[in-house]
Amino acid sequence: MNTFEVFKLFPITIESAKGLELTDSEGKKYLDLYGGHGVISIGHCQEDYVKAITAQLNKIGFYSNSVHIPLQEELAVKLQKLSGYSDYKLFLVNSGAEANENALKLASFYTNRSKVISFHGAFFGRTSLAVAVTDNPAIQAPINKTDKVLWATLNDIESVKKVIDNDVAAVIVEGIQGVGGVQIASDEFLKQLRELCTQNGTMLIIDEIQCGYGRSGKFFSHQYSGVKADIITMAKGIANGFPVGAVMIDPNIPAKFGMLGTTFGGNHLGCAAAIATADVMAKYNYVDNAAKMGAYLMGKLRGHKAIKDLRGRGLMVGIETVADAAEIRKRLLFDEHIFTGFSGGVNTIRLIPPLCITEKEIDRFVEAFDKVTK
Ligand SMILES: Cc1ncc(COP(=O)(O)O)c(C=O)c1O
């Protein structure tokens, strides 16, 4: 049997990795400024992380949510400390799309409303509700199309006011649009959105799946604005590559037995991976490192003649290039052996590296970028 070919692949097979270094099947080394799509937060094969998962696997890897799993509570406490969201509740799932799916469903249950407002350029995943609020008709099947989703423009509160009504359960917004090309939801806009949602009894869901977990230089990117969301979704960096997603929920939203559920979410091994990731994040202060290294990187790139627009916060950086970004990205990979991300719609190279990146690794990228844009 062959695999179902939905991914356009680079002809590269990665066999091992450490920190930000990837090694392919021919022994070639690459610098990873893509983090496997923003997933690797504390570095590949980080020692404490490998040890913790191995130890957990030797005890128990999985049991279902029909029994008490204290690791879930341990993880909740760690996330509370890291995020500063002290009294929220945690629901664990397996991916970003599943986190958003549950967040939207929860908002609808709680408000007893059926519509949602999303934004042009947004990406929330590929499952049914998640893809319905994603601004890309090409990845929506006929079964996903719905008139329950209303569209507004990021950073334009008037466009939200135009569509909000008393059947809108939630507004869902990425703290920083990732796939959309590193477009920041401004602090002012998030404040206005918070106010508007509160006035209308609408839940504010902030997707921190790509921009969260320390990447922006704060634990959640929306924390620059000082607003609090009703529901926050996380995935990617939360367990450094182990598939874990999470929904953080305002304590005023009551849980009811059976309203949400999952077989794999919150399993022992996933929790151990997420706990180890949280411990390493705290031990090495990687949120601060993201802020510092992000500023260092932006400082090096600002004013570069090959760059049309430079956007970002911390270690989520979008480089909109003058020349074709796809071609530059290809040369970075094949000539300079550096993995980067890409947002085609806005001709942007996206850097979402592990948060343990050093100045030396940034220097290597900047040198390579100079070379391929000469
Ligand atoms: C902002 C955002 N939300 C949701 C998702 C979907 O996550 P997953 O692929 O884990 O379902 C992604 C994936 O890239 C994302 O960037």
Ligand as a Chemical Component Dictionary entry (heavy atoms), coordinates in Angstrom:
data_LIG
# 
_chem_comp.id                   LIG 
_chem_comp.type                 NON-POLYMER 
_chem_comp.pdbx_formal_charge   0 
_chem_comp.three_letter_code    LIG 
# 
loop_
_chem_comp_atom.comp_id 
_chem_comp_atom.atom_id 
_chem_comp_atom.alt_atom_id 
_chem_comp_atom.type_symbol 
_chem_comp_atom.charge 
_chem_comp_atom.model_Cartn_x 
_chem_comp_atom.model_Cartn_y 
_chem_comp_atom.model_Cartn_z 
_chem_comp_atom.pdbx_ordinal 
LIG C1 C1 C 0 -2.829 28.828 13.973 1  
LIG C2 C2 C 0 -3.093 27.365 13.749 2  
LIG N1 N1 N 0 -4.219 26.829 14.237 3  
LIG C3 C3 C 0 -4.508 25.525 14.044 4  
LIG C4 C4 C 0 -3.655 24.692 13.350 5  
LIG C5 C5 C 0 -4.008 23.257 13.133 6  
LIG O1 O1 O 0 -3.192 22.445 13.918 7  
LIG P1 P1 P 0 -3.068 20.899 13.597 8  
LIG O2 O2 O 0 -2.379 20.757 12.298 9  
LIG O3 O3 O 0 -2.288 20.344 14.767 10 
LIG O4 O4 O 0 -4.448 20.347 13.543 11 
LIG C6 C6 C 0 -2.479 25.226 12.815 12 
LIG C7 C7 C 0 -1.568 24.392 12.021 13 
LIG O5 O5 O 0 -0.679 24.819 11.336 14 
LIG C8 C8 C 0 -2.197 26.601 13.009 15 
LIG O6 O6 O 0 -1.091 27.170 12.505 16 
# 
loop_
_chem_comp_bond.comp_id 
_chem_comp_bond.atom_id_1 
_chem_comp_bond.atom_id_2 
_chem_comp_bond.value_order 
_chem_comp_bond.pdbx_ordinal 
LIG C1 C2 SING 1  
LIG C2 N1 SING 2  
LIG C2 C8 DOUB 3  
LIG N1 C3 DOUB 4  
LIG C3 C4 SING 5  
LIG C4 C5 SING 6  
LIG C4 C6 DOUB 7  
LIG C5 O1 SING 8  
LIG O1 P1 SING 9  
LIG P1 O2 DOUB 10 
LIG P1 O3 SING 11 
LIG P1 O4 SING 12 
LIG C6 C7 SING 13 
LIG C6 C8 SING 14 
LIG C7 O5 DOUB 15 
LIG C8 O6 SING 16 
# 
